[in-house]
Amino acid sequence: MRTAGFPCRRLGCELAFQVVDQRSMAALNAASALRSEHEVSAHGYHHVRIVSEPSYTPYQRSKVKPAAAK
Ligand SMILES: [Zn+2]
């Protein structure tokens, strides 16, 4: 059964961190932080968060770099 919360993003892991109060930002952040902490400590998994730049592609940039970089 799925309830609102933060499921572990690691494939195969069914752990989820419930938000005690859905309207509370502090509760949301706490659950999110707990989930991230679990991912790192249990799986060594660091989720890369891209918040404000959905089309940001870090690897494309260096491809077209002229020799004037240094
Ligand atoms: Zn997990």
N, CA, C, O and the ligand as a Tripos MOL2 file, in Angstrom:
@<TRIPOS>MOLECULE
protein
  281   279    71     0     0
PROTEIN
NO_CHARGES

@<TRIPOS>ATOM
      1 N           0.8440   -1.2000    0.0000 N.3       1 MET1
      2 CA          0.0000    0.0000    0.0000 C.3       1 MET1
      3 C           0.8800    1.2510    0.0000 C.2       1 MET1
      4 O           1.8350    1.3580    0.7700 O.2       1 MET1
      5 N           0.5480    2.1680   -0.8570 N.am      2 ARG2
      6 CA          1.3590    3.3740   -0.9840 C.3       2 ARG2
      7 C           0.7240    4.5180   -0.2200 C.2       2 ARG2
      8 O          -0.4540    4.8300   -0.3910 O.2       2 ARG2
      9 N           1.5140    5.1210    0.6070 N.am      3 THR3
     10 CA          1.0540    6.3230    1.2800 C.3       3 THR3
     11 C           2.0200    7.4440    0.9560 C.2       3 THR3
     12 O           3.1360    7.2030    0.4950 O.2       3 THR3
     13 N           1.5960    8.6370    1.1920 N.am      4 ALA4
     14 CA          2.4590    9.7710    0.9010 C.3       4 ALA4
     15 C           3.6790    9.7290    1.7960 C.2       4 ALA4
     16 O           3.5930    9.4710    2.9960 O.2       4 ALA4
     17 N           4.8080    9.9900    1.1810 N.am      5 GLY5
     18 CA          6.0390    9.9560    1.9380 C.3       5 GLY5
     19 C           7.1950    9.9230    0.9860 C.2       5 GLY5
     20 O           7.0340   10.1930   -0.2040 O.2       5 GLY5
     21 N           8.3620    9.5960    1.4910 N.am      6 PHE6
     22 CA          9.5400    9.5700    0.6490 C.3       6 PHE6
     23 C          10.0560    8.1420    0.5530 C.2       6 PHE6
     24 O          10.7060    7.6480    1.4740 O.2       6 PHE6
     25 N           9.7680    7.4900   -0.5470 N.am      7 PRO7
     26 CA         10.2930    6.1450   -0.7150 C.3       7 PRO7
     27 C          11.7810    6.1920   -1.0330 C.2       7 PRO7
     28 O          12.2560    7.1260   -1.6790 O.2       7 PRO7
     29 N          12.5000    5.1990   -0.5830 N.am      8 CYS8
     30 CA         13.9100    5.0960   -0.9150 C.3       8 CYS8
     31 C          14.0460    4.9840   -2.4240 C.2       8 CYS8
     32 O          13.3150    4.2310   -3.0670 O.2       8 CYS8
     33 N          14.9920    5.7420   -2.9920 N.am      9 ARG9
     34 CA         15.1200    5.7800   -4.4450 C.3       9 ARG9
     35 C          16.0040    4.6800   -4.9860 C.2       9 ARG9
     36 O          16.2110    4.5690   -6.1940 O.2       9 ARG9
     37 N          16.5200    3.8750   -4.0900 N.am     10 ARG10
     38 CA         17.3460    2.7650   -4.5290 C.3      10 ARG10
     39 C          16.4450    1.6330   -5.0140 C.2      10 ARG10
     40 O          15.5110    1.2360   -4.3190 O.2      10 ARG10
     41 N          16.7270    1.1190   -6.2050 N.am     11 LEU11
     42 CA         15.9180    0.0400   -6.7510 C.3      11 LEU11
     43 C          15.9760   -1.1760   -5.8420 C.2      11 LEU11
     44 O          17.0390   -1.5640   -5.3570 O.2      11 LEU11
     45 N          14.8090   -1.7670   -5.6210 N.am     12 GLY12
     46 CA         14.7680   -2.9840   -4.8260 C.3      12 GLY12
     47 C          14.5710   -2.7350   -3.3470 C.2      12 GLY12
     48 O          14.3070   -3.6700   -2.5930 O.2      12 GLY12
     49 N          14.6940   -1.5030   -2.9240 N.am     13 CYS13
     50 CA         14.4940   -1.1630   -1.5180 C.3      13 CYS13
     51 C          13.0820   -0.6210   -1.3510 C.2      13 CYS13
     52 O          12.6640    0.2880   -2.0690 O.2      13 CYS13
     53 N          12.3600   -1.1820   -0.4070 N.am     14 GLU14
     54 CA         10.9560   -0.7760   -0.2510 C.3      14 GLU14
     55 C          10.7370    0.1160    0.9530 C.2      14 GLU14
     56 O           9.6030    0.3620    1.3650 O.2      14 GLU14
     57 N          11.8100    0.5840    1.4970 N.am     15 LEU15
     58 CA         11.6830    1.4570    2.6480 C.3      15 LEU15
     59 C          11.1110    2.8070    2.2290 C.2      15 LEU15
     60 O          11.4520    3.3380    1.1720 O.2      15 LEU15
     61 N          10.2470    3.3470    3.0590 N.am     16 ALA16
     62 CA          9.7120    4.6740    2.7810 C.3      16 ALA16
     63 C           9.6370    5.4470    4.0880 C.2      16 ALA16
     64 O           9.4240    4.8870    5.1630 O.2      16 ALA16
     65 N           9.8150    6.7310    3.9570 N.am     17 PHE17
     66 CA          9.8190    7.5810    5.1450 C.3      17 PHE17
     67 C           8.5790    8.4590    5.1390 C.2      17 PHE17
     68 O           8.4120    9.3250    4.2800 O.2      17 PHE17
     69 N           7.7320    8.2210    6.0950 N.am     18 GLN18
     70 CA          6.4650    8.9180    6.1390 C.3      18 GLN18
     71 C           6.6270   10.3380    6.6490 C.2      18 GLN18
     72 O           7.4620   10.6290    7.5050 O.2      18 GLN18
     73 N           5.8090   11.1990    6.0990 N.am     19 VAL19
     74 CA          5.7740   12.5740    6.5860 C.3      19 VAL19
     75 C           4.6930   12.6500    7.6560 C.2      19 VAL19
     76 O           3.5210   12.3830    7.3910 O.2      19 VAL19
     77 N           5.0910   13.0100    8.8420 N.am     20 VAL20
     78 CA          4.1420   12.9870    9.9500 C.3      20 VAL20
     79 C           3.0330   14.0160    9.7760 C.2      20 VAL20
     80 O           1.8870   13.7820   10.1600 O.2      20 VAL20
     81 N           3.3870   15.1580    9.1940 N.am     21 ASP21
     82 CA          2.3800   16.1820    8.9400 C.3      21 ASP21
     83 C           2.5640   16.7110    7.5260 C.2      21 ASP21
     84 O           3.5210   17.4330    7.2490 O.2      21 ASP21
     85 N           1.6460   16.3510    6.6270 N.am     22 GLN22
     86 CA          1.7860   16.6990    5.2180 C.3      22 GLN22
     87 C           1.8330   18.2000    4.9770 C.2      22 GLN22
     88 O           2.3630   18.6420    3.9570 O.2      22 GLN22
     89 N           1.2920   18.9880    5.8890 N.am     23 ARG23
     90 CA          1.2570   20.4310    5.6710 C.3      23 ARG23
     91 C           2.4650   21.1320    6.2590 C.2      23 ARG23
     92 O           2.6230   22.3440    6.1120 O.2      23 ARG23
     93 N           3.3120   20.3720    6.9190 N.am     24 SER24
     94 CA          4.4480   20.9880    7.5860 C.3      24 SER24
     95 C           5.7110   20.8470    6.7510 C.2      24 SER24
     96 O           6.1460   19.7360    6.4510 O.2      24 SER24
     97 N           6.2890   21.9670    6.3830 N.am     25 MET25
     98 CA          7.5350   21.9340    5.6250 C.3      25 MET25
     99 C           8.6460   21.2740    6.4260 C.2      25 MET25
    100 O           9.4840   20.5600    5.8780 O.2      25 MET25
    101 N           8.6410   21.5220    7.7260 N.am     26 ALA26
    102 CA          9.6640   20.9290    8.5820 C.3      26 ALA26
    103 C           9.5490   19.4140    8.5690 C.2      26 ALA26
    104 O          10.5540   18.7040    8.5350 O.2      26 ALA26
    105 N           8.3050   18.9230    8.5960 N.am     27 ALA27
    106 CA          8.0890   17.4790    8.5650 C.3      27 ALA27
    107 C           8.5090   16.9010    7.2200 C.2      27 ALA27
    108 O           9.1050   15.8250    7.1560 O.2      27 ALA27
    109 N           8.1960   17.6200    6.1510 N.am     28 LEU28
    110 CA          8.6140   17.1900    4.8140 C.3      28 LEU28
    111 C          10.1290   17.1200    4.7180 C.2      28 LEU28
    112 O          10.6930   16.1350    4.2410 O.2      28 LEU28
    113 N          10.7710   18.1760    5.1770 N.am     29 ASN29
    114 CA         12.2280   18.2170    5.1140 C.3      29 ASN29
    115 C          12.8530   17.1300    5.9790 C.2      29 ASN29
    116 O          13.8550   16.5190    5.6090 O.2      29 ASN29
    117 N          12.2420   16.9010    7.1320 N.am     30 ALA30
    118 CA         12.7790   15.8930    8.0370 C.3      30 ALA30
    119 C          12.6960   14.5110    7.4050 C.2      30 ALA30
    120 O          13.6470   13.7320    7.4680 O.2      30 ALA30
    121 N          11.5480   14.2120    6.7910 N.am     31 ALA31
    122 CA         11.3780   12.9150    6.1490 C.3      31 ALA31
    123 C          12.3250   12.7710    4.9690 C.2      31 ALA31
    124 O          12.9130   11.7110    4.7550 O.2      31 ALA31
    125 N          12.4650   13.8460    4.2080 N.am     32 SER32
    126 CA         13.3750   13.8410    3.0620 C.3      32 SER32
    127 C          14.8160   13.6270    3.5110 C.2      32 SER32
    128 O          15.5670   12.8730    2.8930 O.2      32 SER32
    129 N          15.1880   14.2980    4.5890 N.am     33 ALA33
    130 CA         16.5550   14.1760    5.0970 C.3      33 ALA33
    131 C          16.8100   12.7680    5.6140 C.2      33 ALA33
    132 O          17.8850   12.2060    5.4060 O.2      33 ALA33
    133 N          15.8180   12.2040    6.2880 N.am     34 LEU34
    134 CA         15.9430   10.8380    6.7950 C.3      34 LEU34
    135 C          16.1150    9.8530    5.6460 C.2      34 LEU34
    136 O          16.9270    8.9300    5.7140 O.2      34 LEU34
    137 N          15.3360   10.0690    4.5930 N.am     35 ARG35
    138 CA         15.4030    9.1970    3.4240 C.3      35 ARG35
    139 C          16.7890    9.2770    2.7840 C.2      35 ARG35
    140 O          17.3990    8.2570    2.4640 O.2      35 ARG35
    141 N          17.2730   10.5100    2.6020 N.am     36 SER36
    142 CA         18.5940   10.6900    2.0040 C.3      36 SER36
    143 C          19.6730   10.0500    2.8710 C.2      36 SER36
    144 O          20.6040    9.4190    2.3710 O.2      36 SER36
    145 N          19.5270   10.2260    4.1690 N.am     37 GLU37
    146 CA         20.5010    9.6630    5.0910 C.3      37 GLU37
    147 C          20.5030    8.1440    5.0060 C.2      37 GLU37
    148 O          21.5570    7.5090    5.0370 O.2      37 GLU37
    149 N          19.3090    7.5710    4.8970 N.am     38 HIS38
    150 CA         19.1940    6.1220    4.7500 C.3      38 HIS38
    151 C          19.8420    5.6620    3.4520 C.2      38 HIS38
    152 O          20.5660    4.6660    3.4330 O.2      38 HIS38
    153 N          19.5850    6.3780    2.3800 N.am     39 GLU39
    154 CA         20.1340    5.9920    1.0770 C.3      39 GLU39
    155 C          21.6510    5.9630    1.1050 C.2      39 GLU39
    156 O          22.2830    5.0680    0.5420 O.2      39 GLU39
    157 N          22.2220    6.9520    1.7660 N.am     40 VAL40
    158 CA         23.6790    7.0320    1.8230 C.3      40 VAL40
    159 C          24.2370    5.9590    2.7480 C.2      40 VAL40
    160 O          25.1780    5.2500    2.3920 O.2      40 VAL40
    161 N          23.6500    5.8440    3.9430 N.am     41 SER41
    162 CA         24.2260    4.9360    4.9360 C.3      41 SER41
    163 C          23.9540    3.4840    4.6000 C.2      41 SER41
    164 O          24.7900    2.6210    4.8660 O.2      41 SER41
    165 N          22.7740    3.1930    4.0080 N.am     42 ALA42
    166 CA         22.4190    1.8120    3.7320 C.3      42 ALA42
    167 C          22.9180    1.3500    2.3720 C.2      42 ALA42
    168 O          23.2700    0.1830    2.2020 O.2      42 ALA42
    169 N          22.9490    2.2600    1.4040 N.am     43 HIS43
    170 CA         23.2830    1.8470    0.0330 C.3      43 HIS43
    171 C          24.5080    2.5590   -0.5200 C.2      43 HIS43
    172 O          25.0190    2.1710   -1.5710 O.2      43 HIS43
    173 N          24.9800    3.5710    0.1520 N.am     44 GLY44
    174 CA         26.0560    4.3780   -0.3980 C.3      44 GLY44
    175 C          25.5940    5.1320   -1.6290 C.2      44 GLY44
    176 O          26.3700    5.4260   -2.5380 O.2      44 GLY44
    177 N          24.2980    5.4360   -1.6280 N.am     45 TYR45
    178 CA         23.6900    6.0440   -2.8040 C.3      45 TYR45
    179 C          23.4580    7.5270   -2.5870 C.2      45 TYR45
    180 O          22.7480    7.9290   -1.6650 O.2      45 TYR45
    181 N          24.0610    8.3300   -3.4390 N.am     46 HIS46
    182 CA         23.8640    9.7720   -3.3420 C.3      46 HIS46
    183 C          23.0000   10.2270   -4.4980 C.2      46 HIS46
    184 O          23.4130   10.1820   -5.6570 O.2      46 HIS46
    185 N          21.8120   10.6600   -4.1740 N.am     47 HIS47
    186 CA         20.9190   11.1180   -5.2340 C.3      47 HIS47
    187 C          21.3350   12.5000   -5.7040 C.2      47 HIS47
    188 O          21.5640   13.4050   -4.9020 O.2      47 HIS47
    189 N          21.4280   12.6440   -7.0160 N.am     48 VAL48
    190 CA         21.7830   13.9400   -7.5640 C.3      48 VAL48
    191 C          20.5200   14.7540   -7.7630 C.2      48 VAL48
    192 O          19.6300   14.3880   -8.5300 O.2      48 VAL48
    193 N          20.4710   15.8370   -7.0700 N.am     49 ARG49
    194 CA         19.2640   16.6370   -7.0970 C.3      49 ARG49
    195 C          19.4060   17.7990   -8.0710 C.2      49 ARG49
    196 O          20.3230   18.6100   -7.9430 O.2      49 ARG49
    197 N          18.5340   17.8770   -9.0100 N.am     50 ILE50
    198 CA         18.5440   19.0090   -9.9350 C.3      50 ILE50
    199 C          17.2370   19.7520   -9.7600 C.2      50 ILE50
    200 O          16.1950   19.3280  -10.2610 O.2      50 ILE50
    201 N          17.2990   20.8600   -9.0490 N.am     51 VAL51
    202 CA         16.0740   21.5130   -8.6330 C.3      51 VAL51
    203 C          15.5820   22.5300   -9.6630 C.2      51 VAL51
    204 O          14.4490   22.4470  -10.1390 O.2      51 VAL51
    205 N          16.4390   23.4830   -9.9990 N.am     52 SER52
    206 CA         15.9380   24.6190  -10.7650 C.3      52 SER52
    207 C          16.3200   24.5850  -12.2400 C.2      52 SER52
    208 O          15.8810   25.4390  -13.0110 O.2      52 SER52
    209 N          17.1220   23.6180  -12.6380 N.am     53 GLU53
    210 CA         17.5450   23.5770  -14.0250 C.3      53 GLU53
    211 C          17.2790   22.2040  -14.6380 C.2      53 GLU53
    212 O          18.1840   21.3760  -14.7420 O.2      53 GLU53
    213 N          16.0480   21.9730  -15.0380 N.am     54 PRO54
    214 CA         15.6730   20.6380  -15.5260 C.3      54 PRO54
    215 C          16.4070   20.2390  -16.8010 C.2      54 PRO54
    216 O          16.5780   19.0500  -17.0700 O.2      54 PRO54
    217 N          16.8430   21.2230  -17.5900 N.am     55 SER55
    218 CA         17.5020   20.8870  -18.8480 C.3      55 SER55
    219 C          19.0200   21.0060  -18.7500 C.2      55 SER55
    220 O          19.7280   20.9850  -19.7570 O.2      55 SER55
    221 N          19.4910   21.1290  -17.5410 N.am     56 TYR56
    222 CA         20.9250   21.2940  -17.3310 C.3      56 TYR56
    223 C          21.6750   19.9870  -17.5930 C.2      56 TYR56
    224 O          21.4070   18.9680  -16.9570 O.2      56 TYR56
    225 N          22.5930   20.0300  -18.5140 N.am     57 THR57
    226 CA         23.3660   18.8330  -18.8300 C.3      57 THR57
    227 C          24.8540   19.1300  -18.6760 C.2      57 THR57
    228 O          25.4740   19.7070  -19.5690 O.2      57 THR57
    229 N          25.4120   18.7400  -17.5610 N.am     58 PRO58
    230 CA         26.7860   19.1170  -17.2240 C.3      58 PRO58
    231 C          27.8340   18.5790  -18.1930 C.2      58 PRO58
    232 O          28.9200   19.1500  -18.3030 O.2      58 PRO58
    233 N          27.5320   17.5090  -18.8850 N.am     59 TYR59
    234 CA         28.5700   16.8980  -19.7080 C.3      59 TYR59
    235 C          28.6060   17.4380  -21.1250 C.2      59 TYR59
    236 O          29.5830   17.2370  -21.8470 O.2      59 TYR59
    237 N          27.5540   18.1140  -21.5200 N.am     60 GLN60
    238 CA         27.5220   18.6230  -22.8750 C.3      60 GLN60
    239 C          28.4520   19.8250  -23.0380 C.2      60 GLN60
    240 O          28.9840   20.0900  -24.1160 O.2      60 GLN60
    241 N          28.6230   20.5350  -21.9350 N.am     61 ARG61
    242 CA         29.3170   21.7880  -21.9950 C.3      61 ARG61
    243 C          30.7810   21.6310  -22.4390 C.2      61 ARG61
    244 O          31.2670   22.3680  -23.2960 O.2      61 ARG61
    245 N          31.4560   20.6690  -21.8440 N.am     62 SER62
    246 CA         32.8830   20.5430  -22.1080 C.3      62 SER62
    247 C          33.1740   20.0050  -23.5100 C.2      62 SER62
    248 O          34.3000   20.0980  -23.9980 O.2      62 SER62
    249 N          32.1610   19.4500  -24.1420 N.am     63 LYS63
    250 CA         32.3370   18.8840  -25.4810 C.3      63 LYS63
    251 C          32.7590   19.9520  -26.4860 C.2      63 LYS63
    252 O          33.6620   19.7520  -27.2990 O.2      63 LYS63
    253 N          32.0760   21.0890  -26.4000 N.am     64 VAL64
    254 CA         32.2770   22.1140  -27.4130 C.3      64 VAL64
    255 C          33.2200   23.2050  -26.9090 C.2      64 VAL64
    256 O          33.0890   24.3770  -27.2620 O.2      64 VAL64
    257 N          34.1560   22.7960  -26.0880 N.am     65 LYS65
    258 CA         35.0130   23.7940  -25.4770 C.3      65 LYS65
    259 C          36.2030   24.1310  -26.3680 C.2      65 LYS65
    260 O          36.9410   23.2350  -26.7770 O.2      65 LYS65
    261 N          36.3930   25.3870  -26.6680 N.am     66 PRO66
    262 CA         37.5670   25.7810  -27.4370 C.3      66 PRO66
    263 C          38.8310   25.7030  -26.5750 C.2      66 PRO66
    264 O          38.7280   25.5250  -25.3610 O.2      66 PRO66
    265 N          39.9800   25.8270  -27.1550 N.am     67 ALA67
    266 CA         41.2400   25.6470  -26.4340 C.3      67 ALA67
    267 C          41.5500   26.8170  -25.5140 C.2      67 ALA67
    268 O          42.6150   26.8480  -24.8970 O.2      67 ALA67
    269 N          40.6510   27.7680  -25.4110 N.am     68 ALA68
    270 CA         40.9240   28.9630  -24.6320 C.3      68 ALA68
    271 C          40.5340   28.8250  -23.1710 C.2      68 ALA68
    272 O          40.4630   29.8230  -22.4540 O.2      68 ALA68
    273 N          40.2840   27.6140  -22.7230 N.am     69 ALA69
    274 CA         39.7640   27.4060  -21.3740 C.3      69 ALA69
    275 C          40.7440   27.7890  -20.2850 C.2      69 ALA69
    276 O          40.3240   28.2610  -19.2290 O.2      69 ALA69
    277 N          42.0150   27.6040  -20.5020 N.am     70 LYS70
    278 CA         42.9650   27.8290  -19.4040 C.3      70 LYS70
    279 C          43.5110   29.2530  -19.3590 C.2      70 LYS70
    280 O          44.3170   29.5780  -18.4870 O.2      70 LYS70
    281 ZN         16.8220    1.9590    0.8590 Zn       71 ZN71
@<TRIPOS>BOND
     1     1     2 1
     2     2     3 1
     3     3     4 2
     4     3     5 am
     5     5     6 1
     6     6     7 1
     7     7     8 2
     8     7     9 am
     9     9    10 1
    10    10    11 1
    11    11    12 2
    12    11    13 am
    13    13    14 1
    14    14    15 1
    15    15    16 2
    16    15    17 am
    17    17    18 1
    18    18    19 1
    19    19    20 2
    20    19    21 am
    21    21    22 1
    22    22    23 1
    23    23    24 2
    24    23    25 am
    25    25    26 1
    26    26    27 1
    27    27    28 2
    28    27    29 am
    29    29    30 1
    30    30    31 1
    31    31    32 2
    32    31    33 am
    33    33    34 1
    34    34    35 1
    35    35    36 2
    36    35    37 am
    37    37    38 1
    38    38    39 1
    39    39    40 2
    40    39    41 am
    41    41    42 1
    42    42    43 1
    43    43    44 2
    44    43    45 am
    45    45    46 1
    46    46    47 1
    47    47    48 2
    48    47    49 am
    49    49    50 1
    50    50    51 1
    51    51    52 2
    52    51    53 am
    53    53    54 1
    54    54    55 1
    55    55    56 2
    56    55    57 am
    57    57    58 1
    58    58    59 1
    59    59    60 2
    60    59    61 am
    61    61    62 1
    62    62    63 1
    63    63    64 2
    64    63    65 am
    65    65    66 1
    66    66    67 1
    67    67    68 2
    68    67    69 am
    69    69    70 1
    70    70    71 1
    71    71    72 2
    72    71    73 am
    73    73    74 1
    74    74    75 1
    75    75    76 2
    76    75    77 am
    77    77    78 1
    78    78    79 1
    79    79    80 2
    80    79    81 am
    81    81    82 1
    82    82    83 1
    83    83    84 2
    84    83    85 am
    85    85    86 1
    86    86    87 1
    87    87    88 2
    88    87    89 am
    89    89    90 1
    90    90    91 1
    91    91    92 2
    92    91    93 am
    93    93    94 1
    94    94    95 1
    95    95    96 2
    96    95    97 am
    97    97    98 1
    98    98    99 1
    99    99   100 2
   100    99   101 am
   101   101   102 1
   102   102   103 1
   103   103   104 2
   104   103   105 am
   105   105   106 1
   106   106   107 1
   107   107   108 2
   108   107   109 am
   109   109   110 1
   110   110   111 1
   111   111   112 2
   112   111   113 am
   113   113   114 1
   114   114   115 1
   115   115   116 2
   116   115   117 am
   117   117   118 1
   118   118   119 1
   119   119   120 2
   120   119   121 am
   121   121   122 1
   122   122   123 1
   123   123   124 2
   124   123   125 am
   125   125   126 1
   126   126   127 1
   127   127   128 2
   128   127   129 am
   129   129   130 1
   130   130   131 1
   131   131   132 2
   132   131   133 am
   133   133   134 1
   134   134   135 1
   135   135   136 2
   136   135   137 am
   137   137   138 1
   138   138   139 1
   139   139   140 2
   140   139   141 am
   141   141   142 1
   142   142   143 1
   143   143   144 2
   144   143   145 am
   145   145   146 1
   146   146   147 1
   147   147   148 2
   148   147   149 am
   149   149   150 1
   150   150   151 1
   151   151   152 2
   152   151   153 am
   153   153   154 1
   154   154   155 1
   155   155   156 2
   156   155   157 am
   157   157   158 1
   158   158   159 1
   159   159   160 2
   160   159   161 am
   161   161   162 1
   162   162   163 1
   163   163   164 2
   164   163   165 am
   165   165   166 1
   166   166   167 1
   167   167   168 2
   168   167   169 am
   169   169   170 1
   170   170   171 1
   171   171   172 2
   172   171   173 am
   173   173   174 1
   174   174   175 1
   175   175   176 2
   176   175   177 am
   177   177   178 1
   178   178   179 1
   179   179   180 2
   180   179   181 am
   181   181   182 1
   182   182   183 1
   183   183   184 2
   184   183   185 am
   185   185   186 1
   186   186   187 1
   187   187   188 2
   188   187   189 am
   189   189   190 1
   190   190   191 1
   191   191   192 2
   192   191   193 am
   193   193   194 1
   194   194   195 1
   195   195   196 2
   196   195   197 am
   197   197   198 1
   198   198   199 1
   199   199   200 2
   200   199   201 am
   201   201   202 1
   202   202   203 1
   203   203   204 2
   204   203   205 am
   205   205   206 1
   206   206   207 1
   207   207   208 2
   208   207   209 am
   209   209   210 1
   210   210   211 1
   211   211   212 2
   212   211   213 am
   213   213   214 1
   214   214   215 1
   215   215   216 2
   216   215   217 am
   217   217   218 1
   218   218   219 1
   219   219   220 2
   220   219   221 am
   221   221   222 1
   222   222   223 1
   223   223   224 2
   224   223   225 am
   225   225   226 1
   226   226   227 1
   227   227   228 2
   228   227   229 am
   229   229   230 1
   230   230   231 1
   231   231   232 2
   232   231   233 am
   233   233   234 1
   234   234   235 1
   235   235   236 2
   236   235   237 am
   237   237   238 1
   238   238   239 1
   239   239   240 2
   240   239   241 am
   241   241   242 1
   242   242   243 1
   243   243   244 2
   244   243   245 am
   245   245   246 1
   246   246   247 1
   247   247   248 2
   248   247   249 am
   249   249   250 1
   250   250   251 1
   251   251   252 2
   252   251   253 am
   253   253   254 1
   254   254   255 1
   255   255   256 2
   256   255   257 am
   257   257   258 1
   258   258   259 1
   259   259   260 2
   260   259   261 am
   261   261   262 1
   262   262   263 1
   263   263   264 2
   264   263   265 am
   265   265   266 1
   266   266   267 1
   267   267   268 2
   268   267   269 am
   269   269   270 1
   270   270   271 1
   271   271   272 2
   272   271   273 am
   273   273   274 1
   274   274   275 1
   275   275   276 2
   276   275   277 am
   277   277   278 1
   278   278   279 1
   279   279   280 2
@<TRIPOS>SUBSTRUCTURE
     1 MET1         2 RESIDUE 1 A MET
     2 ARG2         6 RESIDUE 1 A ARG
     3 THR3        10 RESIDUE 1 A THR
     4 ALA4        14 RESIDUE 1 A ALA
     5 GLY5        18 RESIDUE 1 A GLY
     6 PHE6        22 RESIDUE 1 A PHE
     7 PRO7        26 RESIDUE 1 A PRO
     8 CYS8        30 RESIDUE 1 A CYS
     9 ARG9        34 RESIDUE 1 A ARG
    10 ARG10       38 RESIDUE 1 A ARG
    11 LEU11       42 RESIDUE 1 A LEU
    12 GLY12       46 RESIDUE 1 A GLY
    13 CYS13       50 RESIDUE 1 A CYS
    14 GLU14       54 RESIDUE 1 A GLU
    15 LEU15       58 RESIDUE 1 A LEU
    16 ALA16       62 RESIDUE 1 A ALA
    17 PHE17       66 RESIDUE 1 A PHE
    18 GLN18       70 RESIDUE 1 A GLN
    19 VAL19       74 RESIDUE 1 A VAL
    20 VAL20       78 RESIDUE 1 A VAL
    21 ASP21       82 RESIDUE 1 A ASP
    22 GLN22       86 RESIDUE 1 A GLN
    23 ARG23       90 RESIDUE 1 A ARG
    24 SER24       94 RESIDUE 1 A SER
    25 MET25       98 RESIDUE 1 A MET
    26 ALA26      102 RESIDUE 1 A ALA
    27 ALA27      106 RESIDUE 1 A ALA
    28 LEU28      110 RESIDUE 1 A LEU
    29 ASN29      114 RESIDUE 1 A ASN
    30 ALA30      118 RESIDUE 1 A ALA
    31 ALA31      122 RESIDUE 1 A ALA
    32 SER32      126 RESIDUE 1 A SER
    33 ALA33      130 RESIDUE 1 A ALA
    34 LEU34      134 RESIDUE 1 A LEU
    35 ARG35      138 RESIDUE 1 A ARG
    36 SER36      142 RESIDUE 1 A SER
    37 GLU37      146 RESIDUE 1 A GLU
    38 HIS38      150 RESIDUE 1 A HIS
    39 GLU39      154 RESIDUE 1 A GLU
    40 VAL40      158 RESIDUE 1 A VAL
    41 SER41      162 RESIDUE 1 A SER
    42 ALA42      166 RESIDUE 1 A ALA
    43 HIS43      170 RESIDUE 1 A HIS
    44 GLY44      174 RESIDUE 1 A GLY
    45 TYR45      178 RESIDUE 1 A TYR
    46 HIS46      182 RESIDUE 1 A HIS
    47 HIS47      186 RESIDUE 1 A HIS
    48 VAL48      190 RESIDUE 1 A VAL
    49 ARG49      194 RESIDUE 1 A ARG
    50 ILE50      198 RESIDUE 1 A ILE
    51 VAL51      202 RESIDUE 1 A VAL
    52 SER52      206 RESIDUE 1 A SER
    53 GLU53      210 RESIDUE 1 A GLU
    54 PRO54      214 RESIDUE 1 A PRO
    55 SER55      218 RESIDUE 1 A SER
    56 TYR56      222 RESIDUE 1 A TYR
    57 THR57      226 RESIDUE 1 A THR
    58 PRO58      230 RESIDUE 1 A PRO
    59 TYR59      234 RESIDUE 1 A TYR
    60 GLN60      238 RESIDUE 1 A GLN
    61 ARG61      242 RESIDUE 1 A ARG
    62 SER62      246 RESIDUE 1 A SER
    63 LYS63      250 RESIDUE 1 A LYS
    64 VAL64      254 RESIDUE 1 A VAL
    65 LYS65      258 RESIDUE 1 A LYS
    66 PRO66      262 RESIDUE 1 A PRO
    67 ALA67      266 RESIDUE 1 A ALA
    68 ALA68      270 RESIDUE 1 A ALA
    69 ALA69      274 RESIDUE 1 A ALA
    70 LYS70      278 RESIDUE 1 A LYS
    71 ZN71       281 GROUP 0 **** ****
